[in-house]
Amino acid sequence: MRKFDYFQIGLALFCIGSFFILALGVILNLPFIHQLDQFGQHVIREPVTPERTWFFKNVTRAGNPTWTAFVAGLAFIAALIFRKYDIAAFVLVNVGGFGLIVMALLKAFIHRPRPALLHLVIERGYSFPSGHAMNAVLLYGSLIVLVHYYINNDYFRYTFLTLFASLIMAIPMSRVYLGVHYLSDVLAGFFLATFFLIMSKELIFKYKTREVFQNA
């Protein structure tokens, strides 16, 4: 059992604080939210081209609820088969609890409409926070944690880490480009999910080191 990781806890607190600032800005319709969202549309969405639209439409599928539920379900079943019950709980709590239930409750409470511009994909429901951004962090972030602890081969470990980290960055960007989320939506989803991911890792795995995982 390793020492309490103050850096990660500090990062989690920064993320939850950032989420509350964004949520308060949206609820109170503060000017900095409009400035942030305009910046996101200008930098990420423009220009709209067939090539970029094709790319982001495919990227965003990796954060769809059906796909994330499928991947999380496979990980959950595999963990049960190998009797890794902490992994099963980790995946279920993050993807099922935080990524689905908490996200749905927040959307219903804040009920922010989606951007009033051309949507390049069909989406329904409310906008804040971005479910795709939360799914990206909670699913692929969970896989990053597991890859870091369980894969010994450096080549495969860094390959998977790079792939999953790229998806965590690209999926939220795709939502802004496709016109179905504001930048503040995806940042809020990113920050909130990062907080949940860190805290669930610290609590469920009881501060285990890599050696404890490998010998479990």
N, C-alpha and C positions, 0 to 999 in steps of 0.2 A: 504494500500500500504506500503510495507516494504522498508527499506533503501536499497540503492544500494549495491549489494553483491560483494564486492571487491575480496573476495576469489575466487568466481566462475569466475569472469571476468579474474582474474589473471591466473586461471587454463586454461581458454579458450585461453588466449594469449600464455601460455606455449605450449599448444597443436598445435596451428597454427604455432608457431615457430619451433617446432619439425618436423612438416610436411614439412616445407620448407627446413629444413636441410636434411631430407631424400630425398626429391625430387631433391635437388641440387646434393646430392651424387650420385643419380641414373643417372641424366642427364650427369654429368661430369665423371661418372664411377670412383668414388673415392674409395680408398682401404678400408675404414671403412665399406662400404656397403658390400663388398665381405666377410669381416670378420664377419659381423653381419649375413649375409645369411648362411654362413657355420656353424655358431653357431646354428642357428635355425634348420637347417637340421639335425645336430648332436643330438641336445637335444630333438626336437619335433618329427622328422620323424623316428628316430631309436629307437628301432627295428621295422621293418614292420612285423606285425603278423596278422593272420586272425581275431583275436578278436579285435585288435585295428582298423583294417581296417573296420570291421563291425560297430564299435562304431562311428568312425569319418565320415563314409559315411552317417549314419543316422543323426548325429549332423549337418553336412553341409547342409542338406535339409532345416533346419530351417532358413537358410540364403539365400535360392534360391530366385531369383527375383519374380517368380510366387507366391510362398508362402507369401513373404513379401508384395507383392501387394494385395493379397487376404486378409490378416490380416489387413493391413492398410485401405483397402477399407471398410471392416466391421466397423472398428473404425470410419472412416469418415462418413459413412451412419448413424451409431448410433448417432454420435455427431449432425448431421443435424436434425435427428428425435427429439432429446431432446433439440434442439436449442442452443447447445453449440458451437457456431460458432468459438470461439477461439481455441477450441480443434480440430475442423475440419481443420482450417487453420494450426495449429501446425503439425498435422499428414501429411497433403498434402504437406506442404513446406518441411518437413524433408524427408519423404520417397519418394515423387514424385519429388520434386525439387532437393534436395541435393543428395539423394540416387540414383537417376537415371540420371538426366540431368548433374549435375556437375561431377559425377563420369565418365560418358561416355565421356565428353569433355576432362577430364584430361587423360584418357586412350588414346584417339586419339592424344592428344598433345605430351605425353611422349613416347608412343608406345614402351613400354618395352616388349620383348618377355617373354613368360612363361618359367619356369625352364626347362633345358634340361636334364630331368630325367624321370623315369617312372611315368606317371600320373595314379592314381588309380581311377579317374573319368574322364569323357570326358568334356573338357572345350575348348572354342575357344576365340579368341580375345586377347587383350593385358593384361598385368599383373599388372601394377602399376597405381593407388592404387587398393587394393583389394575391389571389389564391395561387396563381402560377409561380409567383416569386417565393411564396412560402413553401410550396411543394418542392421547388428547385432546391432550396436550402435544406429543408427537412429530409427529403429523400436522398439527394446526392451528397449532402453533408453527412448524413448517417452512414452512407456507403464509404465516404472518405475516412471516417473514424474507424470503421471496420477493416478497411484495406490497410490503413496505417498500422493497426495492431496485429493483423492476422497474416498478411502477405510478407514473406521474408525476402523474396527476390527483389532486389532494388529496381531492376528494369520494369518488371510488371507493376510493382508498387507505384513508381513514379508515373508510369503510363496511365494507370487508372486514376491516380490523383489529379493529373493534368486534365484528363477527359472530364471527370466529375466537376472539377473547379471551373472549367470552361463552360459547362452547362449551367452552373450556378450563376455565372455572369451573363451568359447569352440569353437565357430564357426570360429574365426580367426585361432586358433590352428589347426583346421581340415583342413584348406586350405594348410597349410605348410605340414602337415602329408601326405595329398593326393597328394602332389607334383605339385600342380597347381599354387602355389604362393611362393615367397620368404618371409622370415620373415620381410624384409624391406617393402614389399608390404602391409602386414596386419597391421604392426605398423603405416604406413602412413595412411591407411584407418581408423584405430582406432583413431588416433590423429585428423585427419581432421573432421571426423564425430562427435567427442566429441566437437570440437570447434563449429560446426554448431548447435549441440543439445543445448549447453549451451546458445549460443547467441539467438537462436530462442525462447527458453523458457523465457529468460529475456525480450525479446522485445514483443513477442506475448501476454504473460500473464501479462505484465505491472507490474512485481514485486509483484504479488499477494501472500498473505500468505495463509496457509492452511484454515484459517477461511473464507477468502474471497471466496475461491473456493467452500467450502461446503455450503455457504449461497447464492451462485450465482443463 
